[in-house]
């Protein structure tokens, strides 16, 4: 993804989707803080106690050609965020990539998740990715439903992956093969 995309939500609002850049760090920090206070945070590893990554670390990730980090902007405010990272730890797995998406609650159920996934998938095809991977907690039914609708399959489960609200939660492992 090289340029910004204007996208009209189902509720009529218009947002801009584009790659994150260095001058977006402060806006991203505000998004992170707001998202962490919302109901989806505990299901997305962006909880209030998790510190915001250092600016240098984030900018290094954002500029890495093996990653794509995009922000969804309502004017100058980030309201959604997604990433895809090629798994570069081993030469045989470099054509696999991990994806993640977080959207502020009042922007969900407006077609934004599907649009973000289509952008991520297009980038994956253009960058030689063979398999997309995602993980989500069992009670994150919105995420699971959206991923399944987008062609992902549940391929595994990590039992008792997190202790949330006084109980253990499983995490589903999902995959989508891009080339058959």
C-alpha positions in Angstrom: 0.0 0.0 0.0 1.6 3.2 -1.1 -1.1 5.8 -1.1 -4.0 6.8 1.1 -7.5 5.4 0.4 -10.7 7.2 1.2 -13.4 4.8 2.6 -17.0 5.4 3.4 -18.3 3.5 6.4 -21.8 2.0 6.4 -23.0 4.7 8.7 -21.9 7.4 6.2 -18.7 8.6 7.9 -15.7 8.8 5.7 -12.2 7.7 6.9 -8.8 7.6 5.3 -6.7 4.5 5.4 -2.9 4.8 4.8 0.5 3.5 6.0 1.7 4.8 9.3 4.7 7.2 9.2 7.0 8.7 11.8 4.8 11.8 12.4 1.9 9.5 13.3 3.5 8.3 16.5 1.7 10.7 18.8 -1.7 10.0 17.2 -1.0 6.3 17.5 -0.1 6.7 21.2 -3.5 8.4 21.7 -5.3 5.6 19.8 -3.5 3.0 21.9 -4.5 4.7 25.1 -8.2 5.0 24.0 -8.4 1.5 22.6 -6.9 0.1 25.8 -9.8 1.6 27.8 -12.4 0.0 25.6 -14.1 -3.4 25.7 -12.1 -4.9 22.9 -8.7 -4.3 24.6 -8.6 -7.4 26.7 -9.2 -9.5 23.7 -6.5 -7.9 21.6 -3.4 -7.7 23.8 -3.8 -3.9 24.0 -4.8 -3.7 27.7 -4.3 -0.6 29.9 -1.3 -2.0 31.8 0.7 -2.8 28.6 3.1 0.0 27.9 3.2 1.8 24.6 6.3 0.6 22.7 9.2 3.1 22.4 9.0 5.5 19.5 12.3 4.2 18.0 11.0 0.6 18.1 7.7 1.5 16.5 9.3 3.6 13.7 11.8 0.7 13.0 8.8 -1.7 12.6 6.8 0.8 10.5 9.7 1.3 8.0 10.6 -2.3 7.6 9.8 -3.5 4.1 8.7 -6.9 5.5 5.9 -5.2 7.4 2.8 -3.1 6.7 1.3 -0.9 9.4 -1.8 1.0 8.5 -3.9 3.6 10.3 -7.5 4.4 9.8 -8.0 8.2 10.3 -11.1 10.1 11.0 -9.6 13.5 10.2 -6.4 13.5 12.3 -7.5 10.9 14.8 -6.5 7.3 14.4 -9.6 5.1 14.9 -8.3 1.8 13.7 -5.0 0.1 13.1 -3.8 -3.0 11.4 -0.5 -4.8 10.7 0.9 -7.6 8.7 4.4 -8.8 9.5 6.3 -11.4 7.5 7.7 -14.1 9.9 11.4 -13.7 9.3 12.8 -15.7 12.1 13.6 -18.7 9.9 14.4 -18.8 6.2 11.8 -21.5 5.5 8.9 -19.5 7.1 9.6 -16.1 5.5 6.6 -16.5 3.2 4.2 -16.6 6.1 2.9 -13.5 7.8 1.0 -12.6 11.0 -1.9 -10.2 11.0 -3.6 -8.1 13.6 -6.4 -5.5 13.6 -7.8 -3.1 16.3 -10.7 -0.7 15.8 -12.3 1.6 18.2 -15.7 0.3 19.3 -17.8 3.1 17.8 -16.2 2.4 14.3 -16.8 -1.4 14.3 -19.6 -3.1 12.3 -19.3 -0.5 9.5 -17.4 -2.6 6.9 -14.0 -1.3 8.1 -12.6 -4.7 9.2 -13.4 -6.2 5.8 -11.8 -3.3 4.0 -8.6 -3.5 6.1 -8.4 -7.2 5.5 -8.6 -6.7 1.7 -5.8 -4.1 1.9 -3.7 -6.5 4.0 -4.3 -9.4 1.7 -3.5 -7.3 -1.4 -0.1 -6.3 0.2 0.5 -10.0 1.1 0.0 -11.1 -2.6 2.2 -8.3 -3.8 4.9 -9.3 -1.3 5.0 -13.0 -1.9 3.2 -14.1 1.2 1.8 -17.6 1.0 0.0 -17.9 4.3 -1.7 -15.4 6.7 -1.9 -16.2 10.4 -4.0 -14.7 13.1 -4.7 -15.4 16.7 -7.8 -14.5 18.8 -9.3 -15.4 22.1 -12.3 -17.7 22.1 -14.7 -15.1 23.3 -13.8 -12.5 20.6 -16.7 -13.7 18.5 -16.6 -10.6 16.3 -13.0 -11.2 15.3 -13.6 -14.9 14.8 -16.6 -14.3 12.6 -14.9 -11.7 10.5 -11.8 -13.9 10.0 -13.9 -16.9 9.0 -16.0 -14.8 6.6 -12.7 -13.6 5.1 -11.6 -17.2 4.3 -9.5 -18.0 7.4 -9.8 -21.4 9.0 -9.4 -22.4 12.6 -6.4 -24.7 12.6 -5.5 -24.9 16.3 -6.2 -23.9 19.8 -3.9 -22.8 22.6 -5.6 -23.9 25.8 -5.6 -21.6 28.9 -3.7 -18.9 27.0 -4.8 -16.0 29.2 -6.4 -15.5 32.6 -9.1 -12.8 32.0 -11.9 -11.7 34.3 -11.2 -14.5 36.7 -11.2 -17.4 34.2 -8.9 -19.0 31.7 -9.5 -18.4 28.0 -8.4 -20.3 25.0 -6.9 -18.7 22.0 -7.7 -19.8 18.5 -5.1 -20.0 15.8 -6.4 -19.2 12.3 -4.8 -19.4 8.9 -5.5 -18.5 5.3 -3.5 -19.9 2.4 -3.3 -17.3 -0.3 -2.0 -19.5 -3.1 -3.2 -23.1 -3.8 
